Every structure is written in C-alpha cells, then in structure tokens.
C-alpha cells in the first residue's frame, strides 16, 4: 500500500455501513435550489463561520443542506470526528443525543446520489460524507477541509466553501481528540440560510496621466 493511499484512507470522512436490514437505495433527490446564490451561517460555541453554497456545482446536495438547515436539522448536532490538520466532520442527526455516542457517524446518510466534480479539494472545501465504498450514500453529514486534500478530489461531492471564519474552523480542528473523537462536545448551535452577499466589484485601475 502506498503512502499516498494510506494518507487518503486516514483522512477520508467515514461512516459505518448501515445494518443490512436498514440499508436502502438512495432516496429521490431533493429539489434543485432556484433562489439564487445562498450561504449558510454556522454558529458554534467557538464562534461562527460562513459557507458559500455551490448550487451550480452540486444542486441536489445544496438543496438538501438548505432544506435540512431550515428545518433545524443541524441545530444541536456536533462535529463528532476530527483529523488534526486534515478535516472536521459533523452534521449527524444522531449526535444531538449524547447517549447515542457509539452511533455517531452512522446517521442521516443514504439520501443523495453523488455529484462528483473535478473541483480541487482545497482548504475550506465543504463536502458530503459517504458510507465506505458507496458513492451514492450522501445525506446530512458533511466535512470541512482544514488543509488541501488532493487525494480526496473527485471522490466526494463538494457543495460549499468556507468564505469567512476559517479561523473558527481551525479552532474546532485543534480540539483535543482520542483517536479521531473529540474529547468534548463541539455543538453546532444554529445554521441560518440566507441570500449570499454579492461579491465586491473590483476597484477600477487608477488612470495614468499621459
């Protein structure tokens, strides 16, 4: 096994396979978002950060994330997995309940078909978690890259990017862990969907006197 493959396997967001009697085919895709550019403000005890949602890249994943967030589906969930300097993973609906800790990473999956792209998996990328060896198994769970992860490019659906507050994501990523499990609950307090602010227009070049 090559070193690159070992790194990829260590970083790849994981979820335990669903029990055989509960495994099901991917559900019908969520409707495509037609509201124009949207962003998600994510509030945590460590601070807030902002995700620009990339509906042009992964419309069904964005629609599902928006629908889930507006229903309060992310409020009270946790970042239940951290690979230091690699990724932080969260969004599992089961993580709302501390008593179900042994099941964290298994909930909210099997809902979406893949929307893979060639977009590089760079620092700040937000992508969907998959069950092992099951490309059409995405759902509520997502991960954020703390550093560039070229070995993951094209293998997970990127549907957003952190455009503000990456220092907050870094602080979450610095939480002490046992293995890849944080030693404390890192709760997502609220996710608010709003219209994305337009990108500022570039300043005109200063005129040069003849």
GROMACS elastic network, one bead per residue, 0.5 to 0.9 nm:
[ bonds ]
;  ai    aj funct       b0    kb
    1     4     6  0.83905   500
    1     5     6  0.65423   500
    1     6     6  0.69084   500
    2     5     6  0.52262   500
    2     6     6  0.63563   500
    2     7     6  0.87808   500
    3     6     6  0.50392   500
    3     7     6  0.62565   500
    3     8     6  0.86329   500
    4     7     6  0.51795   500
    4     8     6  0.62069   500
    4     9     6  0.86945   500
    4   151     6  0.74540   500
    5     9     6  0.61230   500
    5    10     6  0.85315   500
    5   151     6  0.79453   500
    6     9     6  0.52208   500
    6    10     6  0.61746   500
    6    11     6  0.87047   500
    7    10     6  0.51062   500
    7    11     6  0.61843   500
    7    12     6  0.84710   500
    7   151     6  0.80487   500
    8    11     6  0.52773   500
    8    12     6  0.58485   500
    8   149     6  0.82802   500
    8   150     6  0.88682   500
    8   151     6  0.56356   500
    8   152     6  0.67294   500
    9    12     6  0.53374   500
    9    13     6  0.86451   500
   10    13     6  0.84190   500
   10    83     6  0.81833   500
   11    14     6  0.86476   500
   11    83     6  0.65793   500
   11    86     6  0.63162   500
   11    87     6  0.70024   500
   11   149     6  0.83909   500
   11   152     6  0.83688   500
   12    87     6  0.84685   500
   12   129     6  0.86060   500
   12   151     6  0.89060   500
   12   152     6  0.70266   500
   13    81     6  0.84990   500
   13    87     6  0.79157   500
   13    88     6  0.86141   500
   13    89     6  0.69539   500
   13   128     6  0.85606   500
   13   129     6  0.57140   500
   13   130     6  0.70966   500
   13   131     6  0.85922   500
   13   132     6  0.89600   500
   13   142     6  0.83327   500
   13   143     6  0.69717   500
   14    89     6  0.89335   500
   14   105     6  0.71925   500
   14   106     6  0.87982   500
   14   129     6  0.66788   500
   14   130     6  0.64523   500
   14   131     6  0.61869   500
   14   132     6  0.65089   500
   15    18     6  0.86075   500
   15   104     6  0.83192   500
   15   106     6  0.52468   500
   15   107     6  0.83172   500
   15   109     6  0.85869   500
   15   129     6  0.74717   500
   15   130     6  0.66075   500
   15   131     6  0.50374   500
   15   132     6  0.67770   500
   16    19     6  0.88415   500
   16   103     6  0.85496   500
   16   105     6  0.67173   500
   16   106     6  0.55018   500
   16   131     6  0.63854   500
   16   132     6  0.72646   500
   17    20     6  0.84056   500
   17    23     6  0.82886   500
   17   106     6  0.72046   500
   17   131     6  0.57939   500
   17   132     6  0.67401   500
   17   134     6  0.89940   500
   18    21     6  0.81391   500
   18    22     6  0.62307   500
   18    23     6  0.54964   500
   18    24     6  0.87963   500
   18   106     6  0.69636   500
   18   107     6  0.87822   500
   18   109     6  0.87900   500
   18   110     6  0.88860   500
   18   131     6  0.81441   500
   19    22     6  0.53781   500
   19    23     6  0.61906   500
   20    23     6  0.53338   500
   20    24     6  0.87383   500
   21    24     6  0.84657   500
   23   110     6  0.80281   500
   24    27     6  0.81407   500
   24   110     6  0.71254   500
   25   110     6  0.69692   500
   25   111     6  0.81245   500
   25   136     6  0.84660   500
   25   137     6  0.83309   500
   26    29     6  0.81683   500
   26   109     6  0.88293   500
   26   110     6  0.51637   500
   26   112     6  0.56782   500
   26   113     6  0.64262   500
   26   136     6  0.64790   500
   26   137     6  0.64070   500
   26   138     6  0.84123   500
   27    30     6  0.87001   500
   27   110     6  0.70959   500
   27   112     6  0.63621   500
   27   113     6  0.82273   500
   28   111     6  0.73916   500
   28   112     6  0.73155   500
   28   113     6  0.86050   500
   29    32     6  0.84967   500
   29    60     6  0.61667   500
   29    61     6  0.83903   500
   29    63     6  0.88624   500
   29    64     6  0.80961   500
   29   111     6  0.73576   500
   29   112     6  0.58354   500
   29   113     6  0.72171   500
   30    33     6  0.87930   500
   30    59     6  0.87694   500
   30    60     6  0.55215   500
   30    61     6  0.76220   500
   30    62     6  0.87861   500
   30    63     6  0.59042   500
   30    64     6  0.55615   500
   30    67     6  0.84321   500
   30   111     6  0.88090   500
   30   112     6  0.78986   500
   31    34     6  0.88518   500
   31    59     6  0.82401   500
   31    60     6  0.64212   500
   31    63     6  0.61223   500
   31    64     6  0.78136   500
   32    55     6  0.80368   500
   32    59     6  0.53822   500
   32    60     6  0.54367   500
   32    61     6  0.85587   500
   32    62     6  0.77570   500
   32    63     6  0.54994   500
   32    64     6  0.85715   500
   33    36     6  0.74920   500
   33    37     6  0.89302   500
   33    55     6  0.70025   500
   33    59     6  0.64704   500
   33    60     6  0.76187   500
   33    62     6  0.70955   500
   33    63     6  0.51608   500
   33    64     6  0.88997   500
   33    66     6  0.83245   500
   34    37     6  0.86133   500
   34    55     6  0.88577   500
   34    63     6  0.89681   500
   35    38     6  0.75530   500
   35   195     6  0.81380   500
   36    55     6  0.85292   500
   36   195     6  0.74254   500
   36   196     6  0.82093   500
   37    52     6  0.80456   500
   37    53     6  0.71352   500
   37    54     6  0.77166   500
   37    55     6  0.73476   500
   37   194     6  0.88364   500
   37   195     6  0.61500   500
   37   196     6  0.53738   500
   37   197     6  0.83280   500
   37   198     6  0.86656   500
   38    51     6  0.88280   500
   38    52     6  0.65190   500
   38    53     6  0.57174   500
   38    54     6  0.80933   500
   38    55     6  0.82310   500
   38    66     6  0.87258   500
   38   193     6  0.68246   500
   38   194     6  0.56997   500
   38   197     6  0.83114   500
   39    50     6  0.68641   500
   39    51     6  0.54802   500
   39    53     6  0.52966   500
   39    54     6  0.87604   500
   39   160     6  0.85715   500
   39   192     6  0.82657   500
   39   193     6  0.58283   500
   39   194     6  0.55737   500
   39   195     6  0.61136   500
   39   196     6  0.50645   500
   39   197     6  0.82547   500
   40    49     6  0.83874   500
   40    50     6  0.57004   500
   40    51     6  0.50304   500
   40    52     6  0.65149   500
   40    53     6  0.71646   500
   40    66     6  0.81613   500
   40    69     6  0.84979   500
   40   191     6  0.62821   500
   40   192     6  0.54931   500
   40   194     6  0.64176   500
   40   195     6  0.87150   500
   40   196     6  0.84720   500
   41    48     6  0.69145   500
   41    49     6  0.59867   500
   41    51     6  0.64693   500
   41    52     6  0.89360   500
   41   190     6  0.79941   500
   41   191     6  0.55340   500
   41   192     6  0.50872   500
   41   193     6  0.65024   500
   41   194     6  0.78215   500
   42    47     6  0.85110   500
   42    48     6  0.54533   500
   42    49     6  0.53913   500
   42    50     6  0.61295   500
   42    51     6  0.76612   500
   42   188     6  0.69821   500
   42   189     6  0.76672   500
   42   190     6  0.60017   500
   42   192     6  0.66518   500
   42   193     6  0.89832   500
   43    46     6  0.81414   500
   43    47     6  0.61066   500
   43    49     6  0.67754   500
   43    50     6  0.88738   500
   43   187     6  0.87460   500
   43   188     6  0.60051   500
   43   189     6  0.54170   500
   43   190     6  0.52334   500
   43   191     6  0.63411   500
   43   192     6  0.84258   500
   44    47     6  0.51584   500
   44    48     6  0.58011   500
   44    49     6  0.84483   500
   44   168     6  0.87077   500
   44   186     6  0.74041   500
   44   187     6  0.60093   500
   44   189     6  0.52550   500
   44   190     6  0.73222   500
   45    48     6  0.80464   500
   45   186     6  0.74092   500
   45   187     6  0.69603   500
   45   188     6  0.76890   500
   45   189     6  0.73685   500
   46   168     6  0.62654   500
   46   169     6  0.84626   500
   46   171     6  0.71361   500
   46   172     6  0.70589   500
   46   186     6  0.82460   500
   47   165     6  0.79725   500
   47   168     6  0.58001   500
   47   169     6  0.86428   500
   48   164     6  0.86094   500
   48   165     6  0.63036   500
   48   168     6  0.65806   500
   48   169     6  0.85464   500
   49   162     6  0.70996   500
   49   163     6  0.78569   500
   49   164     6  0.55656   500
   49   166     6  0.65318   500
   49   167     6  0.83830   500
   49   168     6  0.65279   500
   49   169     6  0.73138   500
   50   161     6  0.83337   500
   50   162     6  0.56463   500
   50   163     6  0.58355   500
   50   164     6  0.50953   500
   50   165     6  0.63281   500
   50   166     6  0.83031   500
   51   124     6  0.88320   500
   51   126     6  0.78825   500
   51   160     6  0.60570   500
   51   161     6  0.53284   500
   51   163     6  0.58929   500
   51   164     6  0.73519   500
   52   159     6  0.86211   500
   52   160     6  0.53911   500
   52   161     6  0.53795   500
   52   162     6  0.62528   500
   52   163     6  0.63553   500
   52   196     6  0.71436   500
   53    56     6  0.88156   500
   53    58     6  0.88428   500
   53    62     6  0.63507   500
   53    66     6  0.89896   500
   53   126     6  0.88093   500
   53   159     6  0.59862   500
   53   161     6  0.67855   500
   53   162     6  0.89259   500
   53   196     6  0.85505   500
   54    57     6  0.54072   500
   54    58     6  0.63278   500
   54    59     6  0.73198   500
   54    62     6  0.68920   500
   54   158     6  0.79937   500
   54   159     6  0.51020   500
   54   160     6  0.50631   500
   54   161     6  0.76882   500
   55    58     6  0.51918   500
   55    60     6  0.76681   500
   55    61     6  0.78717   500
   55    62     6  0.56458   500
   55    63     6  0.77669   500
   55   159     6  0.69243   500
   55   160     6  0.82528   500
   56    59     6  0.59543   500
   56   159     6  0.87990   500
   57    62     6  0.89425   500
   57   115     6  0.77342   500
   57   116     6  0.85782   500
   57   117     6  0.74073   500
   57   119     6  0.87705   500
   57   157     6  0.87937   500
   57   158     6  0.75441   500
   57   159     6  0.65369   500
   57   160     6  0.87524   500
   58    61     6  0.55044   500
   58    62     6  0.62369   500
   58    63     6  0.86981   500
   58   114     6  0.86840   500
   58   115     6  0.56392   500
   58   116     6  0.78788   500
   58   117     6  0.84902   500
   58   157     6  0.71423   500
   58   158     6  0.69972   500
   58   159     6  0.53557   500
   58   160     6  0.86727   500
   59    62     6  0.51669   500
   59    63     6  0.60823   500
   59    64     6  0.86431   500
   59   115     6  0.83368   500
   59   159     6  0.78467   500
   60    63     6  0.50032   500
   60    64     6  0.61562   500
   60    65     6  0.85734   500
   60   112     6  0.75892   500
   60   113     6  0.84750   500
   60   115     6  0.80124   500
   61    64     6  0.51455   500
   61    65     6  0.61413   500
   61    66     6  0.85704   500
   61   112     6  0.71462   500
   61   113     6  0.86536   500
   61   114     6  0.85390   500
   61   115     6  0.77816   500
   61   128     6  0.78926   500
   61   138     6  0.83660   500
   61   139     6  0.78732   500
   61   157     6  0.80063   500
   61   158     6  0.86343   500
   61   159     6  0.63473   500
   62    65     6  0.50608   500
   62    66     6  0.60404   500
   62    67     6  0.84945   500
   62   159     6  0.61006   500
   62   160     6  0.79567   500
   63    66     6  0.51697   500
   63    67     6  0.60850   500
   63    68     6  0.85306   500
   64    67     6  0.51224   500
   64    68     6  0.60229   500
   64    69     6  0.84643   500
   64   111     6  0.89353   500
   64   112     6  0.83877   500
   64   139     6  0.76527   500
   64   140     6  0.77206   500
   65    68     6  0.51663   500
   65    69     6  0.60095   500
   65    70     6  0.85454   500
   65   139     6  0.83285   500
   65   140     6  0.68426   500
   66    69     6  0.51607   500
   66    70     6  0.60834   500
   66    71     6  0.85639   500
   66   192     6  0.88836   500
   66   193     6  0.66344   500
   67    70     6  0.53158   500
   67    71     6  0.62907   500
   67    72     6  0.88513   500
   67    73     6  0.85371   500
   68    71     6  0.52102   500
   68    72     6  0.64644   500
   68    73     6  0.50045   500
   68    74     6  0.69235   500
   68   140     6  0.74709   500
   69    72     6  0.51190   500
   69    73     6  0.54040   500
   69    74     6  0.57081   500
   69    75     6  0.76680   500
   69   190     6  0.82845   500
   69   191     6  0.58154   500
   69   192     6  0.67952   500
   69   193     6  0.70589   500
   70    73     6  0.73769   500
   70    74     6  0.88001   500
   70   191     6  0.78082   500
   70   192     6  0.70757   500
   70   193     6  0.68893   500
   71    74     6  0.82982   500
   72    75     6  0.52897   500
   72    76     6  0.85589   500
   72   190     6  0.75259   500
   72   191     6  0.75255   500
   72   192     6  0.89171   500
   73    76     6  0.81106   500
   73    77     6  0.79820   500
   73    91     6  0.82740   500
   73    93     6  0.68758   500
   73   140     6  0.84215   500
   73   191     6  0.87671   500
   74    77     6  0.54571   500
   74    78     6  0.83666   500
   74    90     6  0.89742   500
   74    91     6  0.58283   500
   74    92     6  0.78944   500
   74    93     6  0.69997   500
   74    96     6  0.87275   500
   74   140     6  0.82420   500
   74   188     6  0.68016   500
   74   189     6  0.79698   500
   74   190     6  0.68202   500
   74   191     6  0.65152   500
   75    78     6  0.86661   500
   75    91     6  0.87953   500
   75    93     6  0.89857   500
   75    96     6  0.81841   500
   75   187     6  0.80868   500
   75   188     6  0.57297   500
   75   189     6  0.51436   500
   75   191     6  0.64703   500
   76    93     6  0.84191   500
   76    95     6  0.78212   500
   76    96     6  0.52804   500
   76    97     6  0.86747   500
   76   187     6  0.57820   500
   76   188     6  0.54421   500
   76   189     6  0.53898   500
   76   190     6  0.72375   500
   77    80     6  0.85452   500
   77    90     6  0.72311   500
   77    91     6  0.57193   500
   77    92     6  0.63555   500
   77    93     6  0.60179   500
   77    94     6  0.75162   500
   77    95     6  0.51330   500
   77    97     6  0.82357   500
   77   186     6  0.83122   500
   77   187     6  0.57042   500
   77   188     6  0.54889   500
   77   189     6  0.76227   500
   78    81     6  0.87944   500
   78    89     6  0.84997   500
   78    90     6  0.56093   500
   78    91     6  0.63712   500
   78    92     6  0.73095   500
   78    93     6  0.86190   500
   78    95     6  0.57990   500
   78    96     6  0.69360   500
   78   185     6  0.64996   500
   78   186     6  0.51958   500
   78   188     6  0.55391   500
   78   189     6  0.86909   500
   79    82     6  0.74640   500
   79    88     6  0.65154   500
   79    89     6  0.53688   500
   79    91     6  0.68961   500
   79    92     6  0.83605   500
   79    95     6  0.83609   500
   79   143     6  0.88184   500
   79   172     6  0.81719   500
   79   182     6  0.80522   500
   79   185     6  0.75459   500
   79   186     6  0.55248   500
   79   187     6  0.66531   500
   79   188     6  0.74600   500
   80    88     6  0.79363   500
   80    89     6  0.62295   500
   80    90     6  0.56118   500
   80    91     6  0.83553   500
   80    92     6  0.81024   500
   80    95     6  0.72619   500
   80   101     6  0.87663   500
   80   104     6  0.67883   500
   80   105     6  0.73923   500
   80   180     6  0.84141   500
   80   181     6  0.62042   500
   80   182     6  0.64574   500
   80   185     6  0.75287   500
   80   186     6  0.73764   500
   80   187     6  0.89490   500
   81    87     6  0.82127   500
   81    88     6  0.59149   500
   81    89     6  0.50930   500
   81    90     6  0.68624   500
   81   104     6  0.87724   500
   81   105     6  0.80823   500
   81   177     6  0.85698   500
   81   180     6  0.54726   500
   81   181     6  0.51092   500
   81   182     6  0.64571   500
   82    85     6  0.86192   500
   82    86     6  0.76529   500
   82    87     6  0.59314   500
   82    89     6  0.63108   500
   82   172     6  0.83257   500
   82   173     6  0.61609   500
   82   174     6  0.84631   500
   82   175     6  0.79980   500
   82   176     6  0.89527   500
   82   177     6  0.72568   500
   82   179     6  0.86813   500
   82   180     6  0.51351   500
   82   181     6  0.63211   500
   82   182     6  0.66258   500
   83    87     6  0.51867   500
   83    88     6  0.63752   500
   83    89     6  0.85985   500
   83   146     6  0.88654   500
   83   173     6  0.73949   500
   83   177     6  0.86281   500
   83   179     6  0.85376   500
   83   180     6  0.57490   500
   83   181     6  0.86530   500
   84    87     6  0.67857   500
   84    88     6  0.80509   500
   84   146     6  0.80732   500
   84   173     6  0.58798   500
   84   174     6  0.65823   500
   84   175     6  0.84344   500
   84   176     6  0.88775   500
   84   177     6  0.85287   500
   84   180     6  0.80917   500
   85    88     6  0.89016   500
   85   145     6  0.82809   500
   85   146     6  0.54928   500
   85   147     6  0.62587   500
   85   170     6  0.82129   500
   85   173     6  0.68436   500
   85   174     6  0.79824   500
   86   123     6  0.89830   500
   86   144     6  0.86195   500
   86   145     6  0.60259   500
   86   146     6  0.51456   500
   86   147     6  0.58157   500
   86   148     6  0.80725   500
   86   149     6  0.75790   500
   86   173     6  0.81514   500
   87   143     6  0.63856   500
   87   144     6  0.54869   500
   87   146     6  0.51941   500
   87   147     6  0.75293   500
   87   149     6  0.89596   500
   87   173     6  0.72190   500
   88   142     6  0.85714   500
   88   143     6  0.54929   500
   88   144     6  0.54405   500
   88   145     6  0.67913   500
   88   146     6  0.73216   500
   88   169     6  0.79709   500
   88   172     6  0.75591   500
   88   173     6  0.60983   500
   89    92     6  0.88291   500
   89   105     6  0.86695   500
   89   129     6  0.80650   500
   89   141     6  0.72898   500
   89   142     6  0.58285   500
   89   144     6  0.65716   500
   89   145     6  0.89929   500
   90    95     6  0.84050   500
   90   105     6  0.79817   500
   90   129     6  0.89934   500
   90   140     6  0.86358   500
   90   141     6  0.56713   500
   90   142     6  0.57164   500
   90   143     6  0.62906   500
   90   144     6  0.87824   500
   90   188     6  0.86329   500
   91    94     6  0.86750   500
   91    95     6  0.76777   500
   91   105     6  0.87267   500
   91   107     6  0.88005   500
   91   108     6  0.81464   500
   91   140     6  0.57731   500
   91   142     6  0.61078   500
   91   143     6  0.84777   500
   91   188     6  0.82537   500
   92    95     6  0.54949   500
   92    96     6  0.78532   500
   92   104     6  0.66484   500
   92   105     6  0.60757   500
   92   106     6  0.72717   500
   92   107     6  0.52937   500
   92   108     6  0.58682   500
   92   109     6  0.84090   500
   92   140     6  0.63196   500
   92   141     6  0.52596   500
   92   142     6  0.83701   500
   93    96     6  0.59228   500
   93    97     6  0.83572   500
   93   104     6  0.84715   500
   93   107     6  0.59708   500
   93   108     6  0.61078   500
   93   140     6  0.75699   500
   93   141     6  0.82527   500
   94    97     6  0.60065   500
   94    98     6  0.84982   500
   94   100     6  0.65738   500
   94   101     6  0.78759   500
   94   103     6  0.70568   500
   94   104     6  0.60486   500
   94   105     6  0.79565   500
   94   106     6  0.78308   500
   94   107     6  0.56671   500
   94   108     6  0.78444   500
   95    98     6  0.65386   500
   95    99     6  0.87651   500
   95   100     6  0.69257   500
   95   101     6  0.66548   500
   95   103     6  0.80748   500
   95   104     6  0.56672   500
   95   105     6  0.80634   500
   95   107     6  0.82894   500
   95   187     6  0.89757   500
   96    99     6  0.89715   500
   96   100     6  0.83733   500
   96   187     6  0.84331   500
   97   100     6  0.55964   500
   97   101     6  0.73033   500
   98   101     6  0.55290   500
   98   185     6  0.86372   500
   99   102     6  0.80369   500
  100   103     6  0.55634   500
  100   104     6  0.68457   500
  101   104     6  0.52586   500
  101   105     6  0.89691   500
  102   105     6  0.87033   500
  103   106     6  0.58063   500
  103   107     6  0.74855   500
  104   107     6  0.68320   500
  105   108     6  0.85641   500
  105   141     6  0.78801   500
  106   109     6  0.70593   500
  106   131     6  0.82996   500
  107   139     6  0.86862   500
  107   140     6  0.79812   500
  107   141     6  0.78953   500
  108   111     6  0.75568   500
  108   138     6  0.82138   500
  108   139     6  0.55317   500
  108   140     6  0.50748   500
  108   141     6  0.65943   500
  109   112     6  0.79150   500
  109   129     6  0.80315   500
  109   130     6  0.73396   500
  109   131     6  0.76209   500
  109   137     6  0.57949   500
  109   138     6  0.52501   500
  109   140     6  0.62562   500
  109   141     6  0.70340   500
  110   113     6  0.82018   500
  110   130     6  0.81306   500
  110   131     6  0.80324   500
  110   134     6  0.89831   500
  110   136     6  0.69140   500
  110   138     6  0.54122   500
  110   139     6  0.58888   500
  111   136     6  0.79219   500
  111   137     6  0.61258   500
  111   138     6  0.57859   500
  111   140     6  0.81321   500
  112   115     6  0.88302   500
  112   136     6  0.60244   500
  112   137     6  0.59140   500
  112   139     6  0.57192   500
  113   135     6  0.72120   500
  113   137     6  0.64122   500
  113   138     6  0.66670   500
  113   139     6  0.88998   500
  114   128     6  0.89172   500
  114   135     6  0.59542   500
  114   136     6  0.50630   500
  114   137     6  0.75667   500
  114   138     6  0.71104   500
  114   156     6  0.75943   500
  114   157     6  0.62303   500
  115   136     6  0.88532   500
  115   156     6  0.80275   500
  115   157     6  0.53603   500
  115   158     6  0.79401   500
  115   159     6  0.87430   500
  116   119     6  0.86013   500
  116   153     6  0.87337   500
  116   154     6  0.55709   500
  116   155     6  0.66133   500
  116   156     6  0.60659   500
  116   158     6  0.71804   500
  117   120     6  0.84605   500
  117   153     6  0.79307   500
  117   154     6  0.54477   500
  117   155     6  0.83131   500
  117   156     6  0.82747   500
  117   157     6  0.68888   500
  117   158     6  0.74665   500
  118   121     6  0.87156   500
  118   153     6  0.66164   500
  118   154     6  0.53872   500
  119   122     6  0.85917   500
  119   153     6  0.68976   500
  119   154     6  0.72489   500
  119   158     6  0.76219   500
  120   125     6  0.85205   500
  120   148     6  0.82605   500
  120   149     6  0.80059   500
  120   150     6  0.65205   500
  120   152     6  0.83812   500
  120   153     6  0.53979   500
  120   154     6  0.77093   500
  120   158     6  0.89465   500
  121   124     6  0.83800   500
  121   125     6  0.59751   500
  121   126     6  0.85729   500
  121   127     6  0.86392   500
  121   145     6  0.75174   500
  121   147     6  0.87998   500
  121   148     6  0.61148   500
  121   149     6  0.53550   500
  121   150     6  0.57092   500
  121   151     6  0.81042   500
  121   152     6  0.63085   500
  121   154     6  0.80281   500
  121   156     6  0.88211   500
  121   158     6  0.76611   500
  122   125     6  0.56290   500
  122   145     6  0.67573   500
  122   146     6  0.83739   500
  122   147     6  0.64167   500
  122   149     6  0.58955   500
  122   150     6  0.71666   500
  122   153     6  0.85424   500
  123   126     6  0.89616   500
  123   144     6  0.78119   500
  123   146     6  0.52665   500
  123   149     6  0.74000   500
  123   161     6  0.85873   500
  123   162     6  0.86041   500
  124   144     6  0.59377   500
  124   145     6  0.51913   500
  124   146     6  0.62590   500
  124   147     6  0.73259   500
  124   148     6  0.82188   500
  124   160     6  0.85256   500
  124   161     6  0.54080   500
  124   163     6  0.76202   500
  124   166     6  0.69965   500
  124   169     6  0.86071   500
  125   143     6  0.81102   500
  125   144     6  0.56113   500
  125   145     6  0.54908   500
  125   146     6  0.83804   500
  125   147     6  0.89758   500
  125   148     6  0.85779   500
  125   158     6  0.67058   500
  125   159     6  0.80307   500
  125   160     6  0.61778   500
  125   162     6  0.65108   500
  126   142     6  0.67125   500
  126   143     6  0.56624   500
  126   145     6  0.68146   500
  126   157     6  0.85305   500
  126   158     6  0.57260   500
  126   159     6  0.60614   500
  126   161     6  0.52094   500
  126   162     6  0.71296   500
  127   141     6  0.86831   500
  127   142     6  0.54455   500
  127   143     6  0.54795   500
  127   144     6  0.66368   500
  127   145     6  0.84904   500
  127   156     6  0.62932   500
  127   157     6  0.53113   500
  127   159     6  0.56154   500
  127   160     6  0.67734   500
  127   161     6  0.84958   500
  128   138     6  0.58597   500
  128   139     6  0.70286   500
  128   140     6  0.76737   500
  128   141     6  0.61134   500
  128   143     6  0.64066   500
  128   156     6  0.62003   500
  128   157     6  0.54992   500
  128   158     6  0.65984   500
  128   159     6  0.74449   500
  129   137     6  0.80209   500
  129   138     6  0.57325   500
  129   139     6  0.73510   500
  129   140     6  0.80873   500
  129   141     6  0.54713   500
  129   142     6  0.51278   500
  129   143     6  0.65936   500
  129   156     6  0.70973   500
  129   157     6  0.81825   500
  130   133     6  0.80121   500
  130   134     6  0.65216   500
  130   135     6  0.63912   500
  130   136     6  0.75068   500
  130   137     6  0.53383   500
  130   138     6  0.50635   500
  130   139     6  0.79854   500
  130   141     6  0.82580   500
  130   142     6  0.88608   500
  130   156     6  0.74496   500
  131   134     6  0.54093   500
  131   135     6  0.74448   500
  131   136     6  0.85277   500
  131   137     6  0.59611   500
  131   138     6  0.75153   500
  132   135     6  0.80197   500
  132   137     6  0.89137   500
  134   137     6  0.57788   500
  134   138     6  0.87486   500
  135   138     6  0.75038   500
  135   155     6  0.79528   500
  135   156     6  0.78172   500
  138   141     6  0.73316   500
  138   142     6  0.86265   500
  138   156     6  0.89554   500
  138   157     6  0.84675   500
  139   142     6  0.81117   500
  144   161     6  0.81773   500
  144   162     6  0.81570   500
  144   169     6  0.80528   500
  145   148     6  0.67519   500
  145   149     6  0.71257   500
  146   149     6  0.86235   500
  146   166     6  0.85141   500
  146   169     6  0.75092   500
  146   170     6  0.65843   500
  146   173     6  0.72992   500
  148   151     6  0.89787   500
  149   152     6  0.56866   500
  149   153     6  0.70846   500
  150   153     6  0.52942   500
  150   154     6  0.89589   500
  151   154     6  0.85877   500
  151   155     6  0.84229   500
  152   155     6  0.54852   500
  152   156     6  0.67615   500
  153   156     6  0.69136   500
  153   157     6  0.88421   500
  153   158     6  0.88759   500
  154   157     6  0.73211   500
  154   158     6  0.86387   500
  158   161     6  0.81092   500
  162   165     6  0.72917   500
  162   166     6  0.64432   500
  162   169     6  0.88773   500
  163   166     6  0.73179   500
  164   167     6  0.83206   500
  165   168     6  0.53159   500
  165   169     6  0.68824   500
  165   170     6  0.88795   500
  166   170     6  0.61798   500
  166   171     6  0.86579   500
  167   171     6  0.62841   500
  167   172     6  0.87415   500
  168   171     6  0.50489   500
  168   172     6  0.63651   500
  168   173     6  0.86129   500
  169   172     6  0.50551   500
  169   173     6  0.61970   500
  169   174     6  0.87584   500
  170   174     6  0.63072   500
  171   174     6  0.50438   500
  171   175     6  0.67934   500
  172   175     6  0.55005   500
  172   186     6  0.74285   500
  173   176     6  0.84414   500
  174   177     6  0.85877   500
  175   182     6  0.62987   500
  175   183     6  0.73988   500
  175   184     6  0.78050   500
  175   186     6  0.86196   500
  176   181     6  0.84531   500
  176   182     6  0.59155   500
  176   183     6  0.58430   500
  176   184     6  0.79796   500
  177   180     6  0.56394   500
  177   181     6  0.51341   500
  177   183     6  0.51785   500
  177   184     6  0.82934   500
  178   181     6  0.52691   500
  178   182     6  0.63736   500
  178   183     6  0.64508   500
  179   182     6  0.82433   500
  181   184     6  0.86207   500
  182   185     6  0.69078   500
  182   186     6  0.78091   500
  187   190     6  0.89317   500
  188   191     6  0.74629   500
  193   196     6  0.89193   500
  194   197     6  0.88307   500
  195   198     6  0.89508   500
  196   199     6  0.86885   500
  197   200     6  0.86704   500
  198   201     6  0.86234   500
  199   202     6  0.89857   500
  200   203     6  0.86814   500
  201   204     6  0.87675   500
  202   205     6  0.87639   500
  203   206     6  0.86959   500
  204   207     6  0.85657   500
  205   208     6  0.88894   500
